[in-house]
Amino acid sequence: MTEIARQPVAGLLTIDVEDWYYLSGCRLSGHGTPRPEILARQLDRLLGLVTRHACRATFFCLGDSLVNAPQLLRRIADAGHEVATHGWSHQPIRRIGLAAFREDPLRSLSWLQDVIRRPVLGYRAPAFSVPGEWLDGFYDICFEAGLRYDSSIFPVRGRRYGIADAPLGPHMVRQEGERRLVKLPLSAITWLGRRWPVTGGGYWRIMSARLIRAAVTRVNREGRPMVTYLHPHEFDSERLSGIVAAGVSVRSLRHSCQQNLGRGSMYGKLDGLLAAGRFGTVEGYLRDAGLL
């Protein structure tokens, strides 16, 4: 693997576009109802914030969350943002296996590119669900699919995901002629002999704005851009409801509490972060590094 040291921006703003209500329904009750009107509300608020800061982001779009609302995908592309793929379904790769996974990015790439009429270069696996022992086969599939980068690895030891000994910085993992596949891990820092996740999602909901800014500074000092991952539902102006997603149950109530914890602070945290430093797209970062 070849390390990439260039750091032209403070961070790369990446968004996983998923229908929270549909996925929560599937997870909690085995059946979800698509809520494109709610996803549209969430996206509008997030896009408005990013546009106000003249920022461009990379949106990893999930096929089955957008297939019935292609206008949302066009809205992202028409605003000048990069569209990447989050796959078609949200089935963890470790659960379905590499053989079944092989068709998933191809299906999503075909649909996304047909809608936006431009190449899609990047992929992120659902729930960062690539086991370390499958990486070679996984990268082979991504490279064969024509992808130019992957952002599926969280280099930490987590309960549900993570590869604790993975390199922290961007690396080139495949090359054939002029075509390359770059691995772009999510950001983590080493502290007290252990790696800690410091980027996006539930981590930013419980981290203070001051701690987030310190993490960005630390990652930048180590020569890396902060690679974020956020979701439209974290910017919803209304409270998320597991009961609406999956009916009344203890699991639904617990899910609502977990998902709403600290969520109201996310808009202000991202607003302050974008005001303090320049964030950009993965495509722009790799082009600046001469890898596209």
ChimeraX attribute file (.defattr): number of C-alpha atoms within 10 A of each C-alpha:
attribute: neighborCount
match mode: 1-to-1
recipient: residues
	/A:1	12
	/A:2	11
	/A:3	14
	/A:4	18
	/A:5	14
	/A:6	15
	/A:7	18
	/A:8	19
	/A:9	17
	/A:10	23
	/A:11	26
	/A:12	24
	/A:13	25
	/A:14	26
	/A:15	22
	/A:16	22
	/A:17	25
	/A:18	23
	/A:19	25
	/A:20	24
	/A:21	25
	/A:22	19
	/A:23	21
	/A:24	23
	/A:25	21
	/A:26	15
	/A:27	14
	/A:28	18
	/A:29	14
	/A:30	10
	/A:31	14
	/A:32	18
	/A:33	15
	/A:34	20
	/A:35	16
	/A:36	21
	/A:37	12
	/A:38	17
	/A:39	22
	/A:40	19
	/A:41	16
	/A:42	21
	/A:43	22
	/A:44	18
	/A:45	16
	/A:46	20
	/A:47	19
	/A:48	11
	/A:49	18
	/A:50	19
	/A:51	14
	/A:52	11
	/A:53	13
	/A:54	13
	/A:55	18
	/A:56	22
	/A:57	24
	/A:58	25
	/A:59	26
	/A:60	26
	/A:61	24
	/A:62	25
	/A:63	26
	/A:64	18
	/A:65	23
	/A:66	20
	/A:67	17
	/A:68	12
	/A:69	17
	/A:70	16
	/A:71	14
	/A:72	19
	/A:73	20
	/A:74	16
	/A:75	16
	/A:76	20
	/A:77	18
	/A:78	11
	/A:79	12
	/A:80	14
	/A:81	20
	/A:82	24
	/A:83	28
	/A:84	30
	/A:85	27
	/A:86	28
	/A:87	25
	/A:88	25
	/A:89	19
	/A:90	17
	/A:91	16
	/A:92	15
	/A:93	22
	/A:94	14
	/A:95	11
	/A:96	10
	/A:97	15
	/A:98	17
	/A:99	12
	/A:100	10
	/A:101	21
	/A:102	18
	/A:103	14
	/A:104	19
	/A:105	24
	/A:106	20
	/A:107	14
	/A:108	24
	/A:109	25
	/A:110	12
	/A:111	16
	/A:112	27
	/A:113	15
	/A:114	11
	/A:115	15
	/A:116	18
	/A:117	11
	/A:118	12
	/A:119	16
	/A:120	21
	/A:121	20
	/A:122	28
	/A:123	24
	/A:124	24
	/A:125	24
	/A:126	18
	/A:127	17
	/A:128	20
	/A:129	20
	/A:130	24
	/A:131	15
	/A:132	15
	/A:133	9
	/A:134	13
	/A:135	14
	/A:136	11
	/A:137	13
	/A:138	19
	/A:139	19
	/A:140	14
	/A:141	19
	/A:142	20
	/A:143	21
	/A:144	11
	/A:145	15
	/A:146	18
	/A:147	24
	/A:148	23
	/A:149	29
	/A:150	24
	/A:151	22
	/A:152	21
	/A:153	27
	/A:154	26
	/A:155	23
	/A:156	23
	/A:157	16
	/A:158	12
	/A:159	6
	/A:160	8
	/A:161	18
	/A:162	22
	/A:163	18
	/A:164	17
	/A:165	12
	/A:166	14
	/A:167	17
	/A:168	23
	/A:169	22
	/A:170	25
	/A:171	18
	/A:172	18
	/A:173	19
	/A:174	19
	/A:175	13
	/A:176	8
	/A:177	5
	/A:178	7
	/A:179	13
	/A:180	18
	/A:181	25
	/A:182	26
	/A:183	26
	/A:184	24
	/A:185	23
	/A:186	27
	/A:187	28
	/A:188	23
	/A:189	18
	/A:190	13
	/A:191	8
	/A:192	6
	/A:193	6
	/A:194	11
	/A:195	17
	/A:196	18
	/A:197	19
	/A:198	23
	/A:199	23
	/A:200	25
	/A:201	18
	/A:202	19
	/A:203	15
	/A:204	23
	/A:205	20
	/A:206	15
	/A:207	18
	/A:208	15
	/A:209	18
	/A:210	11
	/A:211	12
	/A:212	20
	/A:213	16
	/A:214	13
	/A:215	19
	/A:216	24
	/A:217	18
	/A:218	17
	/A:219	22
	/A:220	17
	/A:221	12
	/A:222	13
	/A:223	16
	/A:224	23
	/A:225	28
	/A:226	27
	/A:227	27
	/A:228	21
	/A:229	22
	/A:230	21
	/A:231	21
	/A:232	22
	/A:233	27
	/A:234	26
	/A:235	24
	/A:236	22
	/A:237	13
	/A:238	13
	/A:239	15
	/A:240	20
	/A:241	19
	/A:242	25
	/A:243	20
	/A:244	14
	/A:245	25
	/A:246	24
	/A:247	15
	/A:248	11
	/A:249	13
	/A:250	11
	/A:251	15
	/A:252	22
	/A:253	15
	/A:254	12
	/A:255	17
	/A:256	19
	/A:257	15
	/A:258	14
	/A:259	18
	/A:260	17
	/A:261	12
	/A:262	17
	/A:263	21
	/A:264	16
	/A:265	17
	/A:266	23
	/A:267	17
	/A:268	13
	/A:269	18
	/A:270	21
	/A:271	14
	/A:272	14
	/A:273	19
	/A:274	21
	/A:275	13
	/A:276	11
	/A:277	13
	/A:278	17
	/A:279	27
	/A:280	24
	/A:281	22
	/A:282	25
	/A:283	23
	/A:284	18
	/A:285	20
	/A:286	20
	/A:287	11
	/A:288	13
	/A:289	14
	/A:290	9
	/A:291	17
	/A:292	17
